[in-house]
Every structure is written in structure tokens, then in C-alpha cells.
Amino acid sequence: MTTHLPIDHAFLRSSPLPSHADADDKNARGSVLVVAGSSEVPGAALLAATAALRAGAGKLQIAAVRSVAPYLAIAAPEALVLALPETPDGEIDPACAPQLQDNASKARAVLVGPGMTDEESAHRLVLALLACSPETSFVLDAAAVTSFKDDKATLLTHKGRIAMTPHAGEMATFLGIDRDEVSANPVEAGQRAADSTGSVVAMKGTSTFVCDPDAGPWLCEGGGIGLATSGSGDVLAGIVAGLLARGATPLLATQWGVFLHAEAGRRLARTVGKVGYLARELPGEIPAILQEHSPAI
């Protein structure tokens, strides 16, 4: 039987995040580029971007389709918002990848995928961005994960740079198996994905497994049924990206990210109710949780 190492308070104390001195400026806490959303789901980019800042990232860029970019710029005044051409389906046109490469090369962390469903576009964007600075780390979510179902070998060449945050349906598509098979044994599915791509995989579910090709797996107990709500996964991806920007490795950022996400759900369950709180309320809980579990921010 596989031993699941717990991600709990004791683990976090023994595996601290990078600390930052009071005199550090925003550049020291790193920049995040969020490539996300579509004309129909612009909020995914906002949720992920807000979560990245709440996790402590110093600077934020959002790449979004031109039709919604002005609204995102107003909703997220902290961000530099890139207005990109869009496909007839309202998703980011991959032809703009060369434009994004310069922005990605200046970021410590890049998140691609929340709110995106066009696998071809997502695949082309990720390939182009991975060709940027080898110092940049990535979080892949939604279509940015499933688009590599037939191209896992490419991800393997970037071992050590990537974290993935799929839910059970996305993992089933990625592995080419039934969703029920993933749900029956999520840790096995997550480990298969990690081993075949060299990536850290957060296998989301009632509880979340963090799978790594070289160690683990780890288990983070669930934050409650309230986390099963629209946009919750976008928040998790944004938290992980924010921690990457601060200098955490993909493994450490994912371990901390799933704990912060679950703990935010537990706290909102107490103050709002077990169900009915919103994904947009999760990021606001993150700074206090970080302070309690990592006083040396």
C-alpha cells in the first residue's frame, strides 16, 4: 500500500516558503503572467490573477482576449493587462504567441489555461511560452493540460519547471481513460501523469494528492464540499503561480498551494456556511493563513 505523506501544519513548518525581507521591493517577490479566460469566461483570469497576488506575488500581468481586456483592467487595477486578438470562438489567438514570449521571459511564473477550452490554441501557446527563459516556471490548467494528451514527451523535456492542476475529468482526458477510473484511484492517475511528464501534479478531488516523479505522493485533506464550486480550481492555479513567483519550486508551491486552498475553504465554511460561499472569496483568506503558518514571510 502506498504511504501518503500528509500536507499539514507540521509539514509546512518543516518545508517553509522562500522568505522576503522588509526592505524587498515588488521585484523581489516575482512577477506572474496569467494567460487565461475567454470572451465567455473572463472571470477565470481574474480569479487566478487575484489569487496569485494574495499568495504574495509582487507583480502581475494578465493576457486576455481584446474584447474583455478593458474590463479586466478595471477589475484588477494592480495588473498590466495585455489585450490579445481572439479566435472566432472567443479564445486567445495562438498567433499572438510571439508577442507573449517577451512578457513570459520577464516573469518568474506563467499560468496558462484557466477558462480556456480550445486545446489547439492552448497547446500552441504553451509550446511557445515554454521556449522562453528556462528560469521561468509554469502552471498548466484546464485546456493547457488536456492539450498535451498526445504530447507528453514534450512536457518531459521541461522536467522541474511545470506544475499541473487538473480535475478528474481533465485528468481522464489527459490519460485517455474513463473519469470513473480516475475517481476510483486518483493518486494512481496523478502519479501516472507526473511520471510521464516530469511535472508536479495536483490531483484535485475531495482530498488532493500531490504527485511528483521523484518523491511522494503527498495528501492534503479536503477543505469541504464548498470548494466544489465554479472558479475554485482557477483560484488554486493562481495560488500555485503566486508561490512560484516568490521563488518556490513547483513541488513546494503545489504543496503549499493545495493546503492554502483547502484551509481557505475550511475557514469560509465556518464563517459563511458549508456551501454557498464563492470562489472569489477564497483569495481573501490566503494572507492570514500564510501569516499563521509561515510567519517569516
DATA-V558171 format. One record per pair of residues at least 6 apart in sequence whose ideal C-beta (glycine too) atoms are under 7 Angstrom apart, sorted by the first residue. I is the first residue (numbers start at 1). J is the second residue. D is the distance in whole Angstrom. If there is no record, write none. Layout:
# DATA-V558171
<<I & J & D> <I & J & D>>
This chain:
# DATA-V558171
<<2 & 187 & 7> <2 & 217 & 7> <4 & 217 & 6> <4 & 218 & 7> <4 & 219 & 4> <5 & 216 & 6> <5 & 218 & 5> <5 & 219 & 7> <6 & 219 & 6> <7 & 210 & 7> <7 & 218 & 5> <7 & 219 & 7> <7 & 220 & 4> <7 & 255 & 5> <7 & 258 & 7> <7 & 259 & 5> <9 & 293 & 6> <12 & 256 & 7> <12 & 259 & 6> <12 & 293 & 5> <12 & 294 & 7> <15 & 252 & 6> <15 & 255 & 7> <16 & 294 & 6> <16 & 296 & 7> <17 & 243 & 6> <17 & 246 & 6> <17 & 248 & 6> <17 & 252 & 7> <17 & 256 & 6> <17 & 294 & 5> <18 & 246 & 5> <18 & 247 & 4> <18 & 248 & 6> <19 & 296 & 5> <19 & 297 & 7> <20 & 28 & 6> <20 & 29 & 6> <20 & 297 & 6> <26 & 58 & 3> <26 & 59 & 5> <27 & 58 & 6> <27 & 59 & 7> <28 & 58 & 7> <29 & 56 & 6> <29 & 57 & 6> <29 & 58 & 3> <29 & 245 & 7> <29 & 246 & 5> <30 & 57 & 6> <30 & 58 & 6> <30 & 108 & 4> <30 & 109 & 7> <30 & 245 & 3> <30 & 246 & 5> <30 & 247 & 6> <31 & 58 & 7> <31 & 59 & 4> <31 & 61 & 7> <31 & 106 & 6> <31 & 107 & 5> <31 & 108 & 6> <31 & 245 & 6> <32 & 52 & 4> <32 & 57 & 5> <32 & 60 & 5> <32 & 107 & 6> <32 & 109 & 5> <32 & 111 & 7> <32 & 241 & 5> <32 & 242 & 6> <32 & 245 & 5> <33 & 61 & 5> <33 & 63 & 7> <33 & 103 & 5> <33 & 104 & 6> <33 & 107 & 4> <33 & 110 & 5> <34 & 45 & 6> <34 & 48 & 5> <34 & 49 & 5> <34 & 52 & 7> <34 & 61 & 7> <34 & 62 & 5> <34 & 63 & 7> <34 & 111 & 5> <34 & 241 & 7> <35 & 63 & 4> <35 & 92 & 7> <35 & 100 & 7> <35 & 110 & 7> <35 & 111 & 7> <35 & 112 & 5> <35 & 125 & 6> <36 & 44 & 5> <36 & 45 & 4> <36 & 48 & 6> <36 & 111 & 7> <36 & 113 & 6> <36 & 114 & 4> <36 & 115 & 5> <36 & 116 & 6> <37 & 44 & 5> <37 & 45 & 4> <37 & 64 & 5> <37 & 65 & 7> <37 & 68 & 7> <37 & 114 & 7> <37 & 115 & 4> <38 & 65 & 6> <38 & 90 & 5> <38 & 91 & 5> <38 & 115 & 6> <38 & 116 & 6> <39 & 65 & 6> <39 & 67 & 5> <39 & 68 & 6> <39 & 86 & 6> <39 & 90 & 3> <40 & 90 & 6> <41 & 115 & 4> <42 & 64 & 7> <42 & 68 & 4> <42 & 71 & 7> <42 & 72 & 6> <43 & 231 & 7> <44 & 114 & 4> <44 & 115 & 3> <44 & 231 & 7> <44 & 234 & 5> <45 & 62 & 5> <45 & 64 & 5> <45 & 72 & 6> <45 & 114 & 7> <45 & 115 & 6> <46 & 72 & 6> <46 & 75 & 5> <46 & 76 & 6> <47 & 231 & 5> <47 & 234 & 4> <47 & 235 & 5> <47 & 238 & 7> <47 & 279 & 6> <47 & 280 & 6> <48 & 111 & 6> <48 & 114 & 5> <48 & 234 & 5> <48 & 235 & 7> <48 & 237 & 5> <48 & 238 & 3> <49 & 60 & 6> <49 & 62 & 5> <49 & 76 & 6> <49 & 79 & 6> <49 & 238 & 6> <50 & 76 & 7> <50 & 238 & 7> <50 & 283 & 5> <51 & 235 & 5> <51 & 238 & 3> <51 & 239 & 5> <51 & 242 & 6> <51 & 283 & 4> <52 & 60 & 6> <52 & 238 & 4> <52 & 241 & 5> <52 & 242 & 4> <52 & 245 & 7> <53 & 60 & 6> <53 & 78 & 6> <53 & 242 & 7> <54 & 283 & 4> <54 & 284 & 7> <54 & 286 & 4> <54 & 287 & 6> <55 & 239 & 5> <55 & 242 & 3> <55 & 243 & 5> <55 & 286 & 6> <56 & 242 & 6> <56 & 246 & 5> <56 & 290 & 7> <56 & 297 & 7> <57 & 242 & 4> <57 & 245 & 4> <57 & 246 & 6> <58 & 245 & 7> <60 & 78 & 6> <60 & 79 & 4> <61 & 79 & 6> <61 & 80 & 5> <61 & 82 & 7> <61 & 103 & 6> <61 & 107 & 7> <62 & 72 & 6> <62 & 76 & 6> <62 & 79 & 5> <62 & 81 & 5> <62 & 82 & 7> <63 & 82 & 4> <63 & 84 & 6> <63 & 92 & 7> <63 & 100 & 6> <64 & 72 & 5> <64 & 81 & 6> <64 & 84 & 7> <65 & 84 & 6> <65 & 86 & 4> <65 & 90 & 6> <65 & 91 & 7> <65 & 92 & 6> <66 & 83 & 4> <66 & 84 & 6> <66 & 85 & 6> <66 & 86 & 6> <67 & 86 & 6> <69 & 81 & 5> <69 & 83 & 4> <72 & 81 & 5> <73 & 79 & 7> <73 & 81 & 4> <82 & 103 & 7> <84 & 92 & 5> <84 & 93 & 7> <84 & 96 & 5> <85 & 93 & 4> <85 & 95 & 7> <85 & 96 & 6> <86 & 92 & 6> <86 & 93 & 6> <87 & 93 & 5> <87 & 118 & 7> <87 & 121 & 6> <89 & 118 & 6> <91 & 116 & 6> <91 & 118 & 4> <91 & 121 & 5> <92 & 121 & 6> <92 & 125 & 7> <94 & 121 & 5> <94 & 124 & 4> <94 & 125 & 5> <97 & 124 & 6> <97 & 125 & 6> <97 & 128 & 4> <100 & 129 & 6> <101 & 128 & 6> <101 & 129 & 7> <101 & 132 & 5> <104 & 110 & 5> <104 & 129 & 5> <104 & 132 & 4> <104 & 136 & 6> <105 & 132 & 4> <105 & 133 & 5> <105 & 136 & 7> <107 & 136 & 6> <108 & 136 & 6> <108 & 137 & 7> <108 & 244 & 7> <108 & 245 & 5> <109 & 136 & 7> <109 & 137 & 5> <109 & 139 & 7> <109 & 241 & 5> <109 & 244 & 4> <109 & 245 & 4> <110 & 129 & 6> <110 & 136 & 6> <110 & 138 & 5> <111 & 139 & 4> <111 & 141 & 7> <111 & 237 & 6> <111 & 238 & 7> <111 & 241 & 4> <112 & 122 & 7> <112 & 125 & 6> <112 & 126 & 5> <112 & 129 & 7> <112 & 138 & 7> <112 & 140 & 6> <112 & 144 & 4> <113 & 122 & 6> <113 & 140 & 6> <113 & 141 & 4> <113 & 142 & 4> <113 & 143 & 6> <113 & 144 & 3> <113 & 145 & 7> <114 & 141 & 5> <114 & 142 & 6> <114 & 234 & 4> <114 & 237 & 6> <115 & 142 & 7> <115 & 234 & 7> <116 & 122 & 5> <116 & 142 & 6> <116 & 143 & 4> <116 & 144 & 7> <117 & 143 & 5> <118 & 143 & 6> <119 & 143 & 5> <119 & 146 & 6> <119 & 147 & 4> <122 & 143 & 4> <122 & 144 & 5> <122 & 147 & 5> <123 & 147 & 4> <123 & 148 & 7> <126 & 140 & 7> <126 & 144 & 5> <130 & 138 & 7> <130 & 158 & 6> <137 & 161 & 5> <137 & 244 & 5> <137 & 250 & 6> <138 & 161 & 6> <138 & 162 & 5> <139 & 163 & 5> <139 & 165 & 6> <139 & 237 & 5> <139 & 240 & 5> <139 & 241 & 5> <139 & 244 & 7> <140 & 162 & 6> <140 & 164 & 5> <141 & 165 & 5> <141 & 233 & 7> <141 & 237 & 4> <142 & 170 & 6> <145 & 164 & 5> <145 & 166 & 5> <145 & 170 & 5> <145 & 174 & 6> <146 & 170 & 5> <146 & 173 & 4> <146 & 174 & 5> <148 & 154 & 7> <148 & 155 & 6> <149 & 173 & 6> <149 & 174 & 5> <149 & 176 & 6> <152 & 196 & 5> <152 & 197 & 5> <155 & 162 & 6> <155 & 197 & 4> <155 & 198 & 7> <155 & 199 & 6> <156 & 196 & 7> <156 & 197 & 6> <156 & 198 & 5> <159 & 198 & 3> <160 & 198 & 7> <161 & 250 & 7> <162 & 199 & 4> <162 & 250 & 6> <163 & 199 & 6> <163 & 200 & 5> <163 & 202 & 7> <163 & 240 & 6> <163 & 250 & 4> <163 & 253 & 6> <163 & 254 & 5> <164 & 193 & 7> <164 & 199 & 5> <164 & 201 & 5> <164 & 202 & 7> <165 & 202 & 5> <165 & 204 & 7> <165 & 233 & 7> <165 & 236 & 6> <165 & 237 & 5> <165 & 240 & 7> <166 & 174 & 6> <166 & 204 & 7> <167 & 204 & 5> <167 & 233 & 6> <168 & 179 & 5> <168 & 182 & 5> <168 & 183 & 5> <168 & 186 & 7> <168 & 205 & 6> <169 & 179 & 5> <171 & 182 & 5> <171 & 189 & 5> <171 & 193 & 6> <171 & 203 & 7> <172 & 178 & 6> <172 & 179 & 4> <172 & 182 & 5> <174 & 193 & 6> <175 & 189 & 6> <175 & 192 & 6> <175 & 193 & 7> <182 & 189 & 4> <186 & 203 & 5> <186 & 205 & 5> <186 & 209 & 6> <187 & 203 & 7> <187 & 209 & 5> <187 & 211 & 7> <187 & 217 & 5> <189 & 203 & 6> <190 & 201 & 5> <190 & 203 & 3> <190 & 209 & 5> <190 & 211 & 4> <190 & 217 & 7> <191 & 211 & 5> <191 & 217 & 6> <193 & 201 & 5> <194 & 200 & 7> <194 & 201 & 5> <194 & 211 & 4> <194 & 212 & 6> <194 & 213 & 5> <195 & 213 & 5> <198 & 213 & 5> <200 & 210 & 7> <200 & 212 & 5> <200 & 250 & 5> <200 & 251 & 5> <200 & 254 & 5> <201 & 211 & 5> <202 & 208 & 6> <202 & 210 & 6> <202 & 254 & 5> <202 & 258 & 5> <203 & 209 & 4> <203 & 211 & 6> <204 & 233 & 6> <206 & 222 & 5> <207 & 219 & 6> <207 & 220 & 6> <207 & 221 & 5> <207 & 222 & 4> <208 & 220 & 5> <208 & 258 & 5> <209 & 217 & 5> <209 & 218 & 7> <209 & 219 & 6> <210 & 216 & 6> <210 & 217 & 6> <210 & 218 & 4> <210 & 220 & 7> <210 & 254 & 5> <210 & 255 & 5> <210 & 258 & 6> <211 & 217 & 5> <212 & 251 & 5> <218 & 255 & 6> <220 & 258 & 4> <220 & 259 & 5> <220 & 262 & 6> <221 & 262 & 7> <222 & 262 & 6> <223 & 261 & 7> <223 & 262 & 3> <223 & 263 & 7> <223 & 264 & 7> <223 & 265 & 3> <223 & 266 & 5> <224 & 265 & 5> <224 & 266 & 6> <224 & 269 & 5> <224 & 274 & 6> <225 & 274 & 6> <225 & 275 & 6> <226 & 265 & 6> <226 & 268 & 6> <226 & 269 & 5> <226 & 274 & 6> <226 & 275 & 5> <226 & 277 & 5> <227 & 265 & 4> <229 & 278 & 7> <229 & 279 & 6> <230 & 279 & 6> <231 & 279 & 3> <231 & 280 & 7> <232 & 279 & 5> <232 & 282 & 7> <234 & 279 & 7> <235 & 261 & 7> <235 & 279 & 5> <235 & 282 & 5> <235 & 283 & 6> <236 & 257 & 6> <236 & 258 & 7> <236 & 261 & 5> <239 & 257 & 4> <239 & 260 & 5> <239 & 261 & 6> <239 & 286 & 7> <240 & 253 & 5> <240 & 254 & 6> <240 & 257 & 4> <243 & 253 & 4> <243 & 256 & 6> <243 & 257 & 6> <244 & 250 & 7> <244 & 253 & 5> <248 & 256 & 7> <260 & 286 & 5> <260 & 289 & 5> <260 & 290 & 7> <261 & 282 & 7> <263 & 289 & 5> <264 & 282 & 5> <264 & 285 & 4> <264 & 286 & 6> <264 & 289 & 7> <267 & 285 & 5> <268 & 277 & 4> <268 & 281 & 6> <268 & 282 & 7> <268 & 285 & 7> <290 & 297 & 7> <291 & 297 & 7>>
